[in-house]
Amino acid sequence: MTCSKIFLGDLPELTSLIIQYFRNDFSTLYSCILVNRLWCRLAIPLLWEDPFSIPTKNCRFIEIYLYNSSEDDRAKINRFGINIIPSNTLFNYPSFIKRFNTHKFFKSIEQWLYTVIKERSFFSSFYLIELIILILIKIFVQNEIDLHTLEIDIAKTDVEIGYFKPAFKLILKNPNLNQNIKTLKLNCDYDEYIEEFSSQIIKSQQDLKKIIFKFDIYNLYILKNSNCLNTLKIIIFHGINFKNIMNLKQIFEQLNVLDSIHIIYCTLNSRIIQQIFNLTKPFKLKTLFGIFEIESLLLLLQKSGDYLENIRIETTTNNILLQQSFDLIKIYCPKIKLIDLYGFEHQDFNLAFDLIRNIGQNLNYLSFDITKFPSGFSSYDFKFSSILLQNLGQILPYKLEYLNLIFKINASDFKIFLTNSHNIFIRKFLIRNMMYDKNEDILPYIKEYIMKEKRVTYFAMEEILPKEKKKRKRKNNLSSLQNEVKEFQLYNIKVQNYDDLFINFCDLID
């Protein structure tokens, strides 16, 4: 198919597909702009889909949006010493917005105002920030932006809610702006106004696919009698206390196409678990992060274990609970693809090893952090990592998308791990080596067993050095050593900063 398009001269379509691949690689997209007009025309919309999330120091793109404001609105802004001069732009930048996060939007405006306002007394003006928010929303409405993702992300202050009230009223009056949303995220402490606004947004949707409830729970009745009962496929509960939710069973029985449920660090009491267990429809639980009472976990996995793909297990001081939890997961959860193991002590390792061995080739993402323990004690002693490194290599699947190891590494044990895992390919391999004294250099082993054998595509290594008196811990990142980075490139391995390659599994699921 691709070859036929090349022979037919259909290069613009192919170029578009290639540039789409770099959607989140901002530096590459900026480079694409400079190639030619076609590449520029294809790259610009991707850069302006969600400009509020792109790290920048001055947020001057706010000014570019304000070029589209009315003369009356520019006059209002000018009273604060901000002179917006209308200018013709090559593109209709507001029309490209696809994703909108209220908190990032607010912070971008704050940052921009800090760079353009000379009179600091204006900077803290409630009216000025509220005005800029309203004018920009008005511009987005006038340009008929087609939002795919709306994130109502309000900080824990009444002030920030106040900034957005006029803008929210304008959004509700213009259904063309909000009725085609595919993903809705609600992240705010309980507020009656926000709940009503969210309810109206949900009711206005024609094709809502995904909704994320984060932190304070909303009444699930906001889903009732809405179009999303026949369109909603994914629900994510993050940090929710379900104690006040009485209608979970009633609402979930009405969700006709729901295909994926994620529960992340939520408080589930026995009453909620019983509601889930009594559902006549499948409860397709894909993610479960947190610690639960064994009776509740048993019911939940009996109902949903066959769907579960992502788990995070934290060690506890209750070894019996931990043992029972692992046993239930092995019995009821055959489709696990992602495991996040945190805070394990050496006596718990066999439980983890058995689970990894039991999952086998299904496993795709694995993170092992043994730097914190339930007692609150932190130890980077070799004995913990030695047990792990001497046993982990031979039980891993032949291919992993992501492996992250966070602990103190002994070079000889690390060599054993690399030798035992020599047939394994890891697309993204991360190491955070915790050091409290002079440590053996593991880089030669990495070059010998990983780099030269081309066993990874992306690699990151960070060394956390011991904290000196009255100083913060120091970090050494392999990505900062240019000669080393170039050497890895010779083997088609891209060395990245640890923080850049690190995946927060909660974000991955969101």
N, C-alpha and C positions, 0 to 999 in steps of 0.2 A: 504493500500500500504506500509506504513512504517513498520507495523507489519510483513508483508510477507518478507520484506527485512531483518528484524532481524532474522526471523526463517531460512532464506536462508543463513545467515551468511554474509550478505552484509554490514558489519559494516564500512569499509573504506569509502564507498559512503555516508553513514549517517553521519559519523564523518566530512567529507568534508562539507556537508550542514550545520552542526552545527557551524563549524569554520568560514564559510562564513558569518554567522550571525554577527560575531565580526569584520567585515572588517574594521571598523573605530574606534574600541576600542583597541588602541595600547597596553595598559598595559596588557589586557587580552591575546592578541596575543603573547606578549613576554612570558607570563606564559605558553602558549600552547607549545612553543618551548621546554620547559624543561620537558614535560610529557613523551614523547617517540619519536622514530624516525618517526612514521607515523604522529603524530601531528606536529612535527617539519617540516616535508616535506610539510604539508598542510598549515602551518601558515607562513612560510618564504616568499612564493610568494606574499601573501597579504601585508606583511610589506614592501616589496620592489617594490610594484606597483607604489608608488609615495613618495619615501623617502624624497624628497625635501620639502614636506609639513608637515613632522613630526617635531614637536618642539624638538630641540636638541641644546646642547651648543657648540659642537665642529665639527659636520658634518664629522666625521672620515670615514663615508661610502664613501666619495669621494676617499679616498685612496684605498679602496677595489675595486672600479671601475678601478682605475689606475693600479692595478695589471695586468690588461689585456692590457695595452698599449705596444707599440712596444719598442724595445731597443733604437731606434733613438729618439722616443718621450720622453722616460725616461731621456735620456741624455740632451735633451733640458730643461726639468724641473730641472734637477740637477744643471744647471748653476745658478739657483736662490737659491741654498742651500737646495733644497728639494730632499731627497734621497728616491726614490720609489724602494723597493726591491720586485721583483716578488715573488708571493706566490700562491700555489695551494689552492683553496677554495672549500668548500663542494658543493657549488651551483654556477650556472652561473648567478650571481646576475643581470647583465645588461639585461638579457633576460626577466626579470620579469616586466620591466617598462611598464605601461599601460597609465599613465597620466604624461604630461610634461608641466610645466609652466615656461616660460623663465625667469621671474623675480625671482621666488623662486629658480630656478636653479642658477641664477647669485648670489643671496644673499647667498646661501649655499656655493658656491665656495669662495666668499669673507670671510665668517665666517671661513671656513676651513683654508684658507691661513693665516688668522690672528693667528691661533693656531699653525701653523707649521713653519712659517717664522721667523727666528731670526733677520735677517737684515731688519729693518723696511723700509729702502729706497726701497726695492724690492716690498713691499706690495702694493704700489700705482702704480706699473708699469702697464701701459695699455697693453703692449705686453704679460705680464705674464697671466693676466686674460683672454685675448683673446686666448692665447695658451691653457690654461686648458680647456676652453669652447670647442675649436676645437677638442682637443684630446678626450674629453669625448664623443662628438657627433660622432667622428670617431669610438670609441668603441661601441657605440650604433648601428651604421650602421653595423659594422662587426658582431655583435651578432644578427642582424635581429630582433630587438625589434618590437613588434606589438602594436603600439600606438592606443589607443581608444580615447584619449582626448589630443588635442594640444591647449595650451593657449599662444598666442602671446601677452604677457603682458610686455610691455616696458615702463619704467619710462620716465618722461618728460625731457629726456636729450639726446642730440645727441651722447654722450659718450656711453651710454648703447646700443644704436643701432649699434654703431661702433664695439662693442665687438662681436656682433652676426653676422655681415655680412659674414665673411668667413664660419661660421657654417651653415648659411642659404643656401649658395651656395652648400655646401656639401649635405644638406638635399634634395634640389631640384634635385641633380644628382642621388639620390638613392630613386626611387619611392617605393621600398619595405618598406621603413621606414615610408612613409606618406600616402600611398594610401588607407589604411583601416581605416582612422580616422572616428569616429562616431560623435564626438563633437569638434567643432572649436570655440575658443573664441578669439576675436580681441579686444585688449585693449591697444590703443596707440594713441597719438596725430598724426595728419596727417603727413605722411612721404611717399614720392613717392616710395622709395625702399621697405618699409614695405607693401605698397599697392600692388606693383607688386608681391612681395613674396606671399602675401595672395591670390592674384588672381591665381597664379600658383598652390598653394596648393589646392584651391577649384576646379580648373579644373582637377586636378589629382585624385580626390576622386571617388571611386566607390560606396560608400554607406554612404555618409554624412547625418546624421539624424538631427543634431542640430547645429545652428550657433548663436553666441552671439556677437552683435556689442555693444561695450561699449565705452562711451565717444565720441571721434571725429568720425564722420560718414565716411564711405567709400562709394565710388560710387557703387550703387547697380548693376551696369552693371557687376561687378565681379561674379554675380550669373548667368548671361546670358550665354547661350550656354554651360552649364556644366551638368555633370551627375546628379548633386544635384537637378535639376529641377524636377526629378522623384523620388527622395529619401528624400528630406528635409522635415521634419515634424514639427520642432520647430524653431522659430526665436525669439530672445530676443533683444530688443533695450533698452539700459540702458544709460541714460544721453546724448542722441543724440539730436542735433539740426537739425531738418529736413528742415530748410529754403532753403538749396541748393539742395535738392533732387528733381529732375524733373521727374524721371522715375519710381516712386513707382508703379503706376498702371500698367505700361507696364510689369514690372518684376513680380509682384504678380499674374498677369493673367497667367503667365507661370509656376508657382509653383503648380504642379499637385496633390501633396499629403500632402500639408501643413495643419497641424491639430491644431497648437497651436501658438499664437502670444502673446508676452508679451511686454508691453510698460511701462518702469519704469523711472520716472523723466525726461521725454523727452519734448522738445519744439515742439509743433504741431501747425502750423499756419492753417488758414482757407483753403488755397490751398491744403495742404496735406490731411486735413480732407475730402475735396471734392473729391479728388482722391480715398480715401478709400471708401467713400459713393457710388461712381460711379462704383466700381468693379462689374463685372458680377458674380464673385465667392464669396462665403461667406468669410468674414474676421473674422476668429475665434479667437477673442481677449479674452485671458484667464486672463490677468493681466493688471491693470491700476492703476499706482501710480502717483499722482501729482494733480495739480490744473489747470483746463482748463476753458476757456470762455464758458458760458452756451450754446451759439449757437453751438459751436464745439462739446461740450459734448453731446448735443441732437442728432446731426447727427451720432456721433460715437456710441452711445448706441442704436439708431434706427437700425443701421447696425449690431452691434455686441453684444448688451446687453444680448442676449439669451445664449451667450457662456461665459460671464464674470464670473470668479470664485474668483479672488483675487483683493481686492481694498485697497488702503490706502487713508484716507481722513484727510486732515489737515484743522483745522479751519482757517478762514480768518477774516479780519476786515469787509468784505462785507457779512453781514448776509443774504442778499437776495440771493446772489450767492450760499451760503452754503445751504440754504433752497431749492432752485431750484435743486441743485445737488442731495441732498437726495431724493427729489421727483422723479427725473428721474431714479435714481438707483432702487427705489422701483417699479417703473412702468416697466422698461425694463430688470431688472437683477434678474431672479428668482433662479439662481444657485450659488449664492455667498457662498463660503466655508471659505474664509479668510478675516477678517477685521482688519485693523491696523488704530486705531483712535488716532490722535496726537494733543495735544494742545487745547483741548476743554474747553470752559468755561461753567459755570452752565446753561446759557440760551440756550446753544446748546445741552444739554444732551437729551432733549426730542426727538430731531431729531435722535440721535444715538439709543435711546431706541426703537423708532418706527421702525428703520431699522432692528435692531436685532430681534425684535418681528416679523417683516414681513418675514425675512429669515427663522426663525424657526429652524427645526431640520437639515437643510443643513449645518448650521454653524459648523465649525470644529476648526478653529484657530481664537483667538481674543486677541488683545493687546489694552490696554487702558492706555495712557500716558497723564496725565493732569498737568504736571509740567511746561510746557512752554506755553505761550500765544502769539497771534499775535502782541500784543503791545510791545513785548519784555520783559514784566514784568513776573517775576517768583514768584509764590506763592505756599506755601504748606499749605494754610489755610484749616482748617477742613471743611468749608462750601461746598467746591467743592467735596471733597471725600464723605462727608455725603450724598449729593444728589445721587451720583453714587452708593454708597454701599447700600443705602436704597431701590433702585429701580432695581438694576442689577440682583440680585439673582433669582427673580421670572420670568425673561424673558429669561434666558439662556436655551439652548437645554439640553436634558437629558444627553448628552454625548459630551465632548469636548476633542480633542486631545491636545490642548494647550491653556492656559489662562495666560496672563501676566498683572499684575496690577502695575502701577507705579504712586504713589502719596502718600500723607500723610494720614495715616490711624488712625482713631479714634476707640478705642477698642469696644465701645458700638455699633457703626455703623457696624463694622466688624462682630460682633456677629449677627446682623440683616441679613447681607448678607449671612452668613453661615447657618443661620436658614432657610432663604428663598430658599436656593439652596441645601437643605439637600438631595434631590433625584438625584443630578447631580454627574456624575463621570467625573473627569478631569485627563487625563493621565499625563500631565505635567503641574504643577501649579507653577507659579513664582510670587513672591511678592517683589517689591522694595519699601520699606517704607521710604519716605522722611521725615526727622525729623529736626526741627529747635529749639526745646527745649526738656525738659523732656517729654517723651511720654509714654503713657500707654502700658503695655506689652500685645501683642496680641498672644504670643506663647501659653498660656493656652487655648485660644479658638481654636487655630489650632489643638492642641492635642485632645481636646474634640470633635470637630465637623469634623475634617478631618482625623487625625491619627487613632483614635479609631474606626471610622466608615469605615476606609480603602477606602476613596473616591478618592485617587490619587495613581499613581504608582511612579512618580518622583515629588520631591518637592524641591524648592529653595526659601530662603528668605534672603534678604540683607537689612540691615538698614543703611541708609546714615545719619551719625551724623552731627550736625552743625559744620561749620568750625570755628576753634578758630583763634584768631589774628595771622597773619603771618604763618598760618598752613593750610595744605590742608584738605579737607573734609575727615573724617574718615569713614570706612566701617566696619560693623559687619556682618559676614556671618554665617548663621546657620550651614553650612557644616564644619566650623572650631571647633565646639563644639562636641567633640567626644562622650560624654555621651548622648547628645541629638540625635546624628546620630544613635547610637546603639539602643536607645529607639524606634525610627521610624522603624528601621530594624526589630524589633520584630513584627511589623504589615505589613511586606513586602513592606515598603515604602523606596525608596532610596533617601536620601537627597544629593543633589549635590550643587556645587558652582553655584551661580547665573549666572556668565558669561559663565560657561560650559553648562548650561541648556538653556540659552537664545538663541533664534532663530532669526537671522537676516533674515527677510522675503525675502530680495533680494537674499541672498545666497540660501535660500530654493528653490526659483524659478530657479536660475541658476543651 
